[in-house]
Structure formats: C-alpha cells, structure tokens
C-alpha cells in the first residue's frame, strides 16, 4: 500500500481536497502578506534613517520651509517619519502664518502629528489582521477536513466489511494531512503576525519620539 502524497490526493474525497486547496491558498496569502509587509517596513526604515540625518542639519539652522520640502520629497514617500514630520511642520507653518497664539500653534501641531501617527500605524497594520485570522482558524480548517476524511475512511470499512489496520491506515493518514497542513499554515501566519507587530510597535515609538522632538525644537526656537 502506497503512502505517497500523490496517491493520497488521488484517493481523497471532494471535500478533503477542497479543504487542502483552501489551506494552500491561506498559506500562499499569509506568506505574500508577510513578505510584502517586510519589504514595506525595510523601505520605511532605510528612508527614515536617511531623512533624520538630513533633517538634523536643517533643524539646527531653523529652516522650516526646507524641512517641509525635504519631508515632501518623493524619495521619502515610504518613510513613516516623513509623514509625521511634514504634518506637524505644515501645521506649524499654517498657524504661524495665521498669527495664532503660540500655545495654539503648539496644540494644533500636536493634533496634526497625532493624526498622522494614527494614519501611519493603520497603514503599517494593513493585512496584519488577515494573518491573525489565518493563524487562529488554520488548525480548525484542517480539522474540518480531517473529520470528514475519517468519516470517509470508516464508510469504506463499512462497505468492505474489513476492519483491519491495513485497510484503515491509509484512509486515516489521508485525513490527518489536512490537520497537519492547517497547523503548518497557522504557525507561519502567527510567526509573521508577531514579528510584524513588534516592528509596528518600534515604528510607533519612533513616530512618537520624532513628533515630540519636533514640538520641543519648535518651542526652543520661539524662546530664543
């Protein structure tokens, strides 16, 4: 009796095959999301590091307009810090041009960077919930296929009238494939989810620190 995957697939029922295809789709989708997010995060980190080096020089010279232009440059379009800083700088400039009181300028800038930070976090979390869903439901999808696979195996025993181990081993092995596949895709999804979530926490802290430094720097300029 052959236990090769090809022979198992050929002898599977329609429902277990459907479950295997669903799990295969879930695994490909989870890997695609994970890889795509890793690429996005890598670009954000690299561009933000370059931006901070350039911004530090402009801030020392008090060049607000040049700082806004730099943050708005397309080469920093993937930088999470650029989005937060440009929101705060634009609001500071608008409030200053409107001759608003200093305290209102600061509060308006804080609200602007908070909105930009929330928007940035939501952009980073795009697709993350799908990984959580796949990680939590993958084993159950596999178990669903296993249950029906075992039912099919026992139906075969009833029809053949033979209850020996040899006659049931292949049917049970075929049924357990879906459980193993479901657990496998869940492990992949959960690993990606936890790793990416930790990265998002780091980026959130960086955006909060950058916005805080921007406000503090603006206050120091006004106090000179």
N, C-alpha and C positions, 0 to 999 in steps of 0.2 A: 504494500500500500504506500503510495507516494504522498509525502507531506510538503511537496514543493508549493510555493505561493501560486504559481500558475494553475496548478491542478486544483488548489483550494478555491481560487477565484472562479474557475470554470464550474465547480460543483456548488457554489454559493447560490442561495435563493435571490430573488429580485430585491427584497427588502434589505438584506445584509449588504448587497452590492451597492445599493443606494446610500446606505449609511457610510460605507467606506469612501464613496465618492464625495459625500458631504464632509467627512473628516479630512480628506485630501484637499478639498477646497479651503477649509478652515486653516489648515497648516500653511498652504501657499499664501493665503491672505495675511496670516499672522506674520510670516517671515517678510512679506512685502512691506507691511506697515512698519515693522521693526527696522528694516534696512533703510526705508525712506526717512524715518524719523532720525536715525543715526546720521544720515547724510545732512539733514537739515540742522541738527544740533552741531555737527562738526563745522559747517559753514558759519553758523552763528558765533561759535566760539572764536574761530580764526579772525573773522571780520571785526568782532568786538575788541579783540586784543590789539589789532592794528589801530582801530578807532581811538581807543583810550590813550595810546601813545601820542597820537596827533592832537587829541583834544587837550591833553595836559599842557601842551605848549600854548595853545590858543587861550586857555583859561588863565594862564599866568599873565598873559598880555591883556586880558579883559576884552577879547574880541568876540562879541556875541554874534554879530552878523556872520562872521567867518565860521563860527562854530555851528550855526544853523545850516549854512551851506554845506559844510563838511558832513553833518549827520544826514542831510537830504541826498547826498551823493548816491547814485545807483550802485556803486561798488560796495556800499554798506547796507544794501536792501535786505539782507538776511540777518543783520545784526540786531539782536534784541535790545542792546543798549542804545543803539542809534534811534530806535523808535521811541524809547522812553525819553531820551535827552532832547530830541527835536520837539517833542510835545511840550516839555517843560520850557525850553528856550523860546519857542513860538509864543507860548502864553505869557512869558515874562516880557517879551518884546511888545506884544499887543497891549498888555496892561501898562507898560511904561509909556507907550505912545498915547494911550488914553488918559494919561496923567492921573492914574488911580493912586490912592494912598499906598504907601509901602507895604503895610500889613495885608492889604487886599491883593497886591501883586504876589506876595509870597503864598497866600492861601490859594489863589487861583492857580498858581504854578503847581502847588502840591496836588490839587484836584486833577490837574491835567496829567501829571505823571502817574497818579494812581489809576486813572482810566487807561492810560497807555500800558501800564503794567498788567492790569487785568486782561486787556486785549491780547497782550503778548503771551500771557500764561495760557489763555484759551487756544491761541494758535499753536503753541507747543504741545498742547494736550490733544490735538486733532488726531483721531484714530486710536488714542490710548484706551478709551472705553471699550472699543471693539476687542482689544487684546484681553481686557479683564473678562469680557463676556465669553470669549473663546476659552480662556483658562478655566473658568468656572463651569462651563457647560460641556466642554470636550469629553470628559470621562463619562458623563451621563449619555451623551450621544452614542459613544462607543458601547456602553452598557445596554442601551436600547437595541442595538444591532445584535449584541451577544444573546440577549434574552430570546429574540426571535430565531437566532441561529440554533440555539439549544432546543427550542421547540421543534424546529425542522428536523434536527438530529433524532429526537425522540419519536417524532412521527415516522421517520424512516425505520426505526427499530420496531415500531408497532406494525408497520406494513410488512417488514421482512420476517418478523417473528423471532429475530435473533437478538439476544441481549448481551452478547459477549463484548469484552473490552475492545477487541479489534474492530468490531462493527460500529462502535460509537466514538472511538478515539479521534478519527479524522473529522467527524462532524463537530465534536466539541472544540477541537483545535481551530477549525474554521470560525466557529462562533466567537472564540476568545480573541481572534485577530482584531476585531473591531474595538474591543476593550483596550487592548494594547495600543492600538493606533490613537484612540481617544485620549489615553493618558499621555502618550508622546506629544500630541499637539498641545495639550494643556500645559505640559512642562515648558515647551518652547514659548508659548504665549505668556506664561507667568514670569519666566526669566526676562523676556523683553519688557514686560509691563513694569516690573520692579526696577530694572536698570534705567529705563527711560524716566520713570517717576522720580528717581533720585537725581537724574540730570536736570529735570524740570525744577526741582527744589533748589539746586545750585543756581540755575539761571534766575529764579525768582529772587534769591538773595542778592545776586549781582545787580539786578534791576533796582531793587530797593536801595542798595548801597550807592549806586550811581545817581539815583534821583535825590537821595539825601545829600550827597556831596555837591550836586548842582545847586540845591537850595542854600546850603551853607556857604558855598562860594559866592553866590549872588548877594547874600546878606553881608559878607565881608567886603565886597566891592562897594556896596552902598554905605558902609560905615567908614570907608576911607575918606 
